[in-house]
């Protein structure tokens, strides 16, 4: 897929915002998926021209930032696209990758943090630094467990609500109030 310049993205966004074409119409016109146009519009609305600027493909986000983004997404129930737009992240797939890393192996994000910091500090770690890393890992594991329980609870609640809505009364009619 070819990269679009800031100007090309801006022109596509303006076409949509002016009501000249739909996401799909613009996408077909320039030969991309309509979701990309939708993302550009969202980025422009949230961040202006900064949202449309080309980024290097190897942007490094801190582990703290990643965890904050995921926590916000879980708390607000925002979609991957909405979260990526809100935090000006290049792709919703990036957020999805972080989410999968956290759900599958919470230590993955923390190990990335260890690697980042290992480059910046000496080979020898003091016992205070080791304790801090262990506490961070324990906190992340506890947060992950809390989020899993919260998700399971939410799913059960939705299932019960759907079951209640779909179950008819005995004779198929509403009871009369006589």
GROMACS elastic network, one bead per residue, 0.5 to 0.9 nm:
[ bonds ]
;  ai    aj funct       b0    kb
    1    32     6  0.80280   500
    3    54     6  0.85289   500
    4     7     6  0.80156   500
    4     8     6  0.59688   500
    4     9     6  0.63992   500
    4    54     6  0.82452   500
    5     8     6  0.51803   500
    5     9     6  0.62902   500
    5    10     6  0.85503   500
    5    52     6  0.83908   500
    5    53     6  0.78118   500
    5    54     6  0.71169   500
    6     9     6  0.52060   500
    6    10     6  0.61005   500
    6    11     6  0.86879   500
    6    49     6  0.78481   500
    6    52     6  0.55651   500
    6    53     6  0.54665   500
    6    54     6  0.67117   500
    7    11     6  0.61595   500
    7    12     6  0.86573   500
    7    52     6  0.85069   500
    8    11     6  0.51763   500
    8    12     6  0.63390   500
    8    13     6  0.86806   500
    9    12     6  0.51554   500
    9    13     6  0.61734   500
    9    14     6  0.86177   500
    9    37     6  0.79599   500
    9    40     6  0.67820   500
    9    41     6  0.87337   500
    9    52     6  0.66208   500
    9    53     6  0.89463   500
   10    13     6  0.50223   500
   10    14     6  0.60844   500
   10    15     6  0.86013   500
   10    40     6  0.81149   500
   10    41     6  0.86082   500
   10    44     6  0.80677   500
   10    49     6  0.77230   500
   10    52     6  0.71922   500
   11    14     6  0.50812   500
   11    15     6  0.62151   500
   11    16     6  0.87686   500
   12    15     6  0.51484   500
   12    16     6  0.64929   500
   12    17     6  0.87595   500
   12    23     6  0.89259   500
   12    26     6  0.65592   500
   12    27     6  0.85178   500
   12    30     6  0.86224   500
   12    37     6  0.71789   500
   12    40     6  0.83211   500
   12    41     6  0.83852   500
   13    16     6  0.52091   500
   13    17     6  0.61004   500
   13    18     6  0.84907   500
   13    26     6  0.88962   500
   13    37     6  0.71715   500
   13    38     6  0.85042   500
   13    40     6  0.66150   500
   13    41     6  0.53553   500
   13    44     6  0.75810   500
   14    18     6  0.58042   500
   14    19     6  0.83575   500
   14    20     6  0.84634   500
   14    41     6  0.85113   500
   15    18     6  0.53489   500
   15    19     6  0.63670   500
   15    20     6  0.51970   500
   15    21     6  0.60413   500
   15    22     6  0.83268   500
   15    26     6  0.76357   500
   16    19     6  0.51583   500
   16    20     6  0.59067   500
   16    21     6  0.53808   500
   16    22     6  0.59851   500
   16    23     6  0.67905   500
   16    26     6  0.75904   500
   16    37     6  0.87174   500
   16    41     6  0.78267   500
   17    20     6  0.76206   500
   17    21     6  0.85171   500
   17    41     6  0.79769   500
   18    21     6  0.80692   500
   19    22     6  0.73906   500
   21    24     6  0.79750   500
   21    25     6  0.56518   500
   21    26     6  0.61014   500
   22    25     6  0.50022   500
   22    26     6  0.61638   500
   22    27     6  0.83831   500
   22    34     6  0.88240   500
   23    26     6  0.53885   500
   23    27     6  0.60609   500
   23    28     6  0.86430   500
   23    33     6  0.88469   500
   23    34     6  0.52970   500
   23    35     6  0.76057   500
   23    36     6  0.86555   500
   23    37     6  0.58743   500
   23    38     6  0.61940   500
   24    28     6  0.60431   500
   24    29     6  0.84638   500
   24    33     6  0.76098   500
   24    35     6  0.83670   500
   24    37     6  0.81024   500
   25    28     6  0.52596   500
   25    29     6  0.61780   500
   25    30     6  0.88507   500
   25    34     6  0.80273   500
   26    29     6  0.50050   500
   26    30     6  0.63457   500
   26    31     6  0.83181   500
   26    32     6  0.85191   500
   26    34     6  0.74844   500
   26    37     6  0.73656   500
   27    30     6  0.54100   500
   27    31     6  0.56404   500
   27    33     6  0.56556   500
   27    35     6  0.83361   500
   27    36     6  0.78510   500
   27    37     6  0.64479   500
   28    31     6  0.50024   500
   28    32     6  0.64036   500
   28    33     6  0.75945   500
   28    34     6  0.77141   500
   29    32     6  0.81508   500
   32    35     6  0.84446   500
   32    36     6  0.70881   500
   32    37     6  0.80504   500
   33    36     6  0.56803   500
   33    37     6  0.72780   500
   34    37     6  0.52465   500
   34    38     6  0.63097   500
   34    39     6  0.86890   500
   35    39     6  0.60815   500
   35    40     6  0.86218   500
   36    40     6  0.62122   500
   36    41     6  0.86769   500
   37    40     6  0.50528   500
   37    41     6  0.62538   500
   37    42     6  0.86200   500
   38    41     6  0.52163   500
   38    42     6  0.62663   500
   38    43     6  0.86491   500
   39    42     6  0.50511   500
   39    43     6  0.60440   500
   39    44     6  0.84859   500
   39    81     6  0.70089   500
   39    82     6  0.85120   500
   39    84     6  0.87093   500
   39    85     6  0.70153   500
   39    91     6  0.86072   500
   40    43     6  0.50336   500
   40    44     6  0.59930   500
   40    45     6  0.84984   500
   40    51     6  0.75919   500
   40    52     6  0.65618   500
   40    85     6  0.85860   500
   41    44     6  0.51018   500
   41    45     6  0.61088   500
   41    46     6  0.85765   500
   41    52     6  0.89103   500
   42    45     6  0.51462   500
   42    46     6  0.61269   500
   42    47     6  0.84058   500
   42    51     6  0.85710   500
   42    81     6  0.86791   500
   42    82     6  0.78067   500
   42    85     6  0.60488   500
   42    86     6  0.83913   500
   43    46     6  0.51664   500
   43    47     6  0.56862   500
   43    48     6  0.69672   500
   43    49     6  0.83605   500
   43    50     6  0.82863   500
   43    52     6  0.66296   500
   43    84     6  0.85859   500
   43    85     6  0.51902   500
   43    86     6  0.75932   500
   43    88     6  0.67773   500
   44    47     6  0.53062   500
   44    49     6  0.60385   500
   44    50     6  0.75982   500
   44    51     6  0.54230   500
   44    52     6  0.63759   500
   44    85     6  0.88186   500
   45    48     6  0.58424   500
   45    49     6  0.89490   500
   45    51     6  0.83611   500
   46    51     6  0.73854   500
   46    85     6  0.69667   500
   46    86     6  0.65717   500
   46    87     6  0.89740   500
   46    88     6  0.82785   500
   47    50     6  0.56947   500
   47    52     6  0.81881   500
   47    85     6  0.84007   500
   47    86     6  0.83063   500
   47    88     6  0.74657   500
   48    51     6  0.56763   500
   48    52     6  0.73726   500
   49    52     6  0.52576   500
   49    53     6  0.65806   500
   50    53     6  0.53165   500
   50    54     6  0.88337   500
   50    88     6  0.87521   500
   51    54     6  0.85310   500
   51    85     6  0.81563   500
   51    88     6  0.62916   500
   51    89     6  0.89025   500
   51    90     6  0.88698   500
   52    55     6  0.88986   500
   54    90     6  0.89233   500
   55    58     6  0.83064   500
   55    59     6  0.75253   500
   55    90     6  0.74409   500
   56    59     6  0.60611   500
   57    90     6  0.83350   500
   59    90     6  0.89120   500
   61    64     6  0.82688   500
   61    65     6  0.63805   500
   61    66     6  0.67278   500
   62    65     6  0.51766   500
   62    66     6  0.63790   500
   62    67     6  0.87406   500
   62   112     6  0.89091   500
   62   113     6  0.73237   500
   62   116     6  0.86066   500
   63    66     6  0.50106   500
   63    67     6  0.61438   500
   63    68     6  0.84991   500
   63   109     6  0.62828   500
   63   110     6  0.70410   500
   63   112     6  0.73226   500
   63   113     6  0.58095   500
   64    67     6  0.51971   500
   64    68     6  0.60961   500
   64    69     6  0.86078   500
   64   113     6  0.85916   500
   65    68     6  0.50436   500
   65    69     6  0.61245   500
   65    70     6  0.86369   500
   66    69     6  0.51595   500
   66    70     6  0.62443   500
   66    71     6  0.85774   500
   66    95     6  0.80705   500
   66    98     6  0.69841   500
   66    99     6  0.89304   500
   66   109     6  0.83697   500
   67    70     6  0.51379   500
   67    71     6  0.60081   500
   67    72     6  0.85318   500
   67    98     6  0.84101   500
   67    99     6  0.89763   500
   67   102     6  0.85690   500
   67   109     6  0.84597   500
   68    71     6  0.51046   500
   68    72     6  0.61191   500
   68    73     6  0.85629   500
   69    72     6  0.52207   500
   69    73     6  0.61680   500
   69    74     6  0.86964   500
   69    83     6  0.73841   500
   69    84     6  0.87393   500
   69    87     6  0.75228   500
   69    95     6  0.80548   500
   70    73     6  0.50402   500
   70    74     6  0.61712   500
   70    75     6  0.85743   500
   70    83     6  0.85391   500
   70    95     6  0.75603   500
   70    98     6  0.77045   500
   70    99     6  0.66482   500
   70   102     6  0.88370   500
   71    74     6  0.51988   500
   71    75     6  0.61103   500
   71    76     6  0.85781   500
   71   147     6  0.88683   500
   72    75     6  0.51144   500
   72    76     6  0.59930   500
   72    77     6  0.80909   500
   72    78     6  0.81260   500
   72    83     6  0.82391   500
   73    76     6  0.53999   500
   73    77     6  0.55586   500
   73    78     6  0.51661   500
   73    79     6  0.72412   500
   73    80     6  0.78041   500
   73    82     6  0.87350   500
   73    83     6  0.62621   500
   74    77     6  0.51958   500
   74    78     6  0.71497   500
   74   147     6  0.80703   500
   74   151     6  0.88412   500
   75    78     6  0.80884   500
   78    81     6  0.80708   500
   78    82     6  0.59394   500
   78    83     6  0.61147   500
   79    82     6  0.51406   500
   79    83     6  0.60931   500
   79    84     6  0.85191   500
   79    92     6  0.86911   500
   80    83     6  0.51651   500
   80    84     6  0.60906   500
   80    85     6  0.85738   500
   80    91     6  0.87220   500
   80    92     6  0.50886   500
   80    93     6  0.75822   500
   80    94     6  0.88986   500
   80    95     6  0.63990   500
   80    96     6  0.67297   500
   81    84     6  0.50868   500
   81    85     6  0.60816   500
   81    86     6  0.84892   500
   81    91     6  0.76306   500
   81    92     6  0.50183   500
   81    93     6  0.85398   500
   81    95     6  0.86078   500
   82    85     6  0.51318   500
   82    86     6  0.60260   500
   82    87     6  0.86765   500
   82    92     6  0.81624   500
   83    86     6  0.50571   500
   83    87     6  0.62514   500
   83    88     6  0.82702   500
   83    89     6  0.81107   500
   83    92     6  0.74607   500
   83    95     6  0.77180   500
   84    87     6  0.54078   500
   84    88     6  0.56834   500
   84    90     6  0.68954   500
   84    91     6  0.62373   500
   84    92     6  0.52520   500
   84    93     6  0.86723   500
   84    94     6  0.80983   500
   84    95     6  0.67307   500
   85    89     6  0.63286   500
   85    90     6  0.80809   500
   85    91     6  0.83832   500
   85    92     6  0.81406   500
   86    89     6  0.78537   500
   88    91     6  0.86335   500
   89    92     6  0.72902   500
   89    94     6  0.75184   500
   89    95     6  0.79222   500
   90    93     6  0.86484   500
   90    94     6  0.74765   500
   91    94     6  0.53968   500
   91    95     6  0.72465   500
   92    95     6  0.52507   500
   92    96     6  0.63280   500
   92    97     6  0.87113   500
   93    97     6  0.60453   500
   93    98     6  0.86139   500
   94    97     6  0.51092   500
   94    98     6  0.63876   500
   94    99     6  0.86888   500
   95    98     6  0.51154   500
   95    99     6  0.61732   500
   95   100     6  0.86545   500
   96   100     6  0.61393   500
   96   101     6  0.85321   500
   97   100     6  0.51594   500
   97   101     6  0.61339   500
   97   102     6  0.86107   500
   98   101     6  0.50379   500
   98   102     6  0.61473   500
   98   103     6  0.86024   500
   98   109     6  0.78511   500
   99   102     6  0.51323   500
   99   103     6  0.60950   500
   99   104     6  0.84120   500
  100   103     6  0.50981   500
  100   104     6  0.57412   500
  100   105     6  0.79261   500
  101   104     6  0.53367   500
  101   105     6  0.54964   500
  101   106     6  0.63602   500
  101   107     6  0.83730   500
  101   108     6  0.61917   500
  101   109     6  0.68387   500
  102   105     6  0.54290   500
  102   107     6  0.75053   500
  102   108     6  0.70068   500
  102   109     6  0.66937   500
  102   140     6  0.89521   500
  102   144     6  0.73346   500
  103   106     6  0.61569   500
  103   144     6  0.70327   500
  103   148     6  0.80738   500
  104   107     6  0.89896   500
  104   108     6  0.85796   500
  105   108     6  0.55048   500
  105   109     6  0.79833   500
  106   109     6  0.61029   500
  106   110     6  0.70407   500
  106   111     6  0.89327   500
  106   137     6  0.82447   500
  106   140     6  0.67825   500
  106   141     6  0.64073   500
  106   144     6  0.69740   500
  107   111     6  0.58089   500
  107   112     6  0.84829   500
  107   137     6  0.68213   500
  107   140     6  0.78913   500
  107   141     6  0.77873   500
  108   111     6  0.50604   500
  108   112     6  0.62955   500
  108   113     6  0.87336   500
  109   112     6  0.51020   500
  109   113     6  0.64222   500
  109   114     6  0.87802   500
  110   114     6  0.62646   500
  110   115     6  0.87022   500
  110   133     6  0.84359   500
  110   136     6  0.79002   500
  110   137     6  0.66559   500
  110   140     6  0.81168   500
  111   115     6  0.62173   500
  111   116     6  0.86128   500
  112   115     6  0.50549   500
  112   116     6  0.61872   500
  112   117     6  0.86229   500
  113   116     6  0.50741   500
  113   117     6  0.61708   500
  113   118     6  0.83981   500
  114   117     6  0.52261   500
  114   118     6  0.58457   500
  114   119     6  0.87329   500
  114   133     6  0.80352   500
  115   119     6  0.65100   500
  115   120     6  0.89744   500
  116   119     6  0.57081   500
  116   120     6  0.69824   500
  117   120     6  0.51029   500
  117   121     6  0.63136   500
  118   121     6  0.54004   500
  118   122     6  0.72121   500
  118   123     6  0.73377   500
  119   122     6  0.78356   500
  119   123     6  0.87628   500
  121   124     6  0.81604   500
  121   125     6  0.83027   500
  122   125     6  0.71288   500
  125   128     6  0.80684   500
  125   129     6  0.61869   500
  125   130     6  0.66797   500
  126   129     6  0.53764   500
  126   130     6  0.64873   500
  126   131     6  0.87898   500
  127   130     6  0.50082   500
  127   131     6  0.61300   500
  127   132     6  0.86229   500
  128   131     6  0.51124   500
  128   132     6  0.62401   500
  128   133     6  0.87773   500
  129   132     6  0.50550   500
  129   133     6  0.63236   500
  129   134     6  0.86960   500
  130   133     6  0.51954   500
  130   134     6  0.62639   500
  130   135     6  0.86393   500
  131   134     6  0.50899   500
  131   135     6  0.61074   500
  131   136     6  0.85619   500
  132   135     6  0.50699   500
  132   136     6  0.61196   500
  132   137     6  0.86034   500
  133   136     6  0.50162   500
  133   137     6  0.61492   500
  133   138     6  0.85794   500
  134   137     6  0.50644   500
  134   138     6  0.61307   500
  134   139     6  0.85270   500
  135   138     6  0.50409   500
  135   139     6  0.60300   500
  135   140     6  0.85240   500
  136   139     6  0.50443   500
  136   140     6  0.60943   500
  136   141     6  0.85557   500
  137   140     6  0.50946   500
  137   141     6  0.61236   500
  137   142     6  0.85689   500
  138   141     6  0.51070   500
  138   142     6  0.61451   500
  138   143     6  0.85760   500
  139   142     6  0.50961   500
  139   143     6  0.60888   500
  139   144     6  0.84904   500
  140   143     6  0.50163   500
  140   144     6  0.59875   500
  140   145     6  0.85519   500
  141   144     6  0.50021   500
  141   145     6  0.61814   500
  141   146     6  0.85898   500
  142   145     6  0.51234   500
  142   146     6  0.61686   500
  142   147     6  0.86136   500
  143   146     6  0.50037   500
  143   147     6  0.60974   500
  143   148     6  0.85616   500
  144   147     6  0.50860   500
  144   148     6  0.61515   500
  144   149     6  0.86594   500
  145   148     6  0.50575   500
  145   149     6  0.62258   500
  145   150     6  0.85309   500
  146   149     6  0.51896   500
  146   150     6  0.60834   500
  146   151     6  0.85828   500
  147   151     6  0.60417   500
  147   152     6  0.85322   500
  148   151     6  0.50846   500
  148   152     6  0.61419   500
  148   153     6  0.85549   500
  149   152     6  0.50554   500
  149   153     6  0.60643   500
  149   154     6  0.84948   500
  150   153     6  0.51155   500
  150   154     6  0.61059   500
  150   155     6  0.86387   500
  151   154     6  0.50357   500
  151   155     6  0.61687   500
  151   156     6  0.86525   500
  152   155     6  0.51356   500
  152   156     6  0.62290   500
  152   157     6  0.85901   500
  153   156     6  0.51744   500
  153   157     6  0.61007   500
  153   158     6  0.86169   500
  154   157     6  0.51038   500
  154   158     6  0.61898   500
  154   159     6  0.86125   500
  155   158     6  0.51581   500
  155   159     6  0.61562   500
  155   160     6  0.86550   500
  156   159     6  0.50322   500
  156   160     6  0.61566   500
  156   161     6  0.85652   500
  157   160     6  0.51762   500
  157   161     6  0.61673   500
  157   162     6  0.86307   500
  158   161     6  0.50493   500
  158   162     6  0.61063   500
  158   163     6  0.84959   500
  159   162     6  0.51468   500
  159   163     6  0.60574   500
  159   164     6  0.85434   500
  160   163     6  0.50091   500
  160   164     6  0.60755   500
  160   165     6  0.85918   500
  161   164     6  0.51149   500
  161   165     6  0.61925   500
  161   166     6  0.86561   500
  162   165     6  0.50892   500
  162   166     6  0.61144   500
  162   167     6  0.86034   500
  163   166     6  0.52568   500
  163   167     6  0.61107   500
  164   167     6  0.54773   500
  164   168     6  0.85477   500
  165   168     6  0.79748   500
  168   171     6  0.79399   500
  168   172     6  0.56825   500
  168   173     6  0.77656   500
  168   174     6  0.86568   500
  169   172     6  0.51268   500
  169   173     6  0.62809   500
  169   174     6  0.67595   500
  169   175     6  0.80594   500
  170   173     6  0.76266   500
  171   174     6  0.82633   500
  171   175     6  0.89353   500
  173   176     6  0.85030   500
